[in-house]
Amino acid sequence: MAIEKIGVVGAGTMGNGIAQIFAVAGYDVIMRDIKEEFVERGLKTVAKNLDRLIARGKLTAEAKDQALARIRTATTLDGFGDRDLIIEAIVENVEIKAKLFRDLDAVCSGDAILATNTSSISITKVAAASKRPERVVGMHFFNPVPVMQLVEIIRALQTADEVVEQIEAVSRAVGKTPHTVKDSYGFVVNRVLIPMINEAINCLYEGLTSPEDIDAVMKLGANHPMGPLSLADLIGLDIILDIMETLYRGFDDPKYRPSPLLKQMVDAGYLGRKTGRGFFRYN
Ligand code: CAA
């Protein structure tokens, strides 16, 4: 089965980025969210990011119009019957995802592949909620989606080899570099990256130095493009806490204990860029 028609569920930061890269690469895309205002905001973000590419001479105005014309928006799954690949980028809640996968089973063709962009939930558990567990796979993109090269492909215990091969091929077709790993808590990138960020938060908690200096030393001393606290604000502190808790509970290992300061920041609603305040302030 050739993958030509894409369904993206969730029009937030990750969902609209995913819709954008597929539309630019020539795929027919439906981007769905639960409210009209969410899909409108998602589409506006895509238009803004395409303008950024035009300003840098990487896209023509004509290609922008063509890409936007390839994205249809929806607030239901009614149009998903002809989709070859559905990528889910909704809220990180296993019950809500399981319900979505059951709903997708009901509307999608039996051949369709159901992918999840989850950053911390077990792909094996999500697959178990579907009637086609062998066609469920993790397709983990990185923020900002149009910029980051990697697609981390996660093979659930149930995923068929042919599905992994198709997802590797389609990732290359949208200009990304796929790497396939087995399902485990945090997969590989987040298992390595998120405890590093958590440790940076502990350095702040212990008063070693200021947030600005923690970021500065990691940029200067480890050549990171962005300091760990700025990166935490970009990813979202609620997401960082979710992933730390998944690692902590999953491996039952105290080395993954979430920083008390991280928990406090989330309790305060200081979630990073999306709320205008995290370790730094945003307009
Ligand atoms: N959307 C689209 N494009 C963007 C963008 C955005 N939000 N932000 C920056 N860009 C593009 C710019 O247009 C520019 O493109 P070109 O080089 O092609 O001209 C390029 O990115 C670099 O941008 P800038 O020069 O403005 O800024 P920068 O050099 O500081 O780079 C950055 C910005 C790409 C975000 C860089 O700081 C970076 O790579 N940071 C680390 C990001 C990272 O680690 N992401 C992974 C997070 S983990 C995750 O997402 C997974 C999870 O499950 C939690």
Residues whose N, C-alpha, C, O or C-beta is under 5 A from the ligand:
A	BS01	CAA	N49 R52 R56 S119 F141 F142 N143 P144 P146 V147 P225 M226 I235
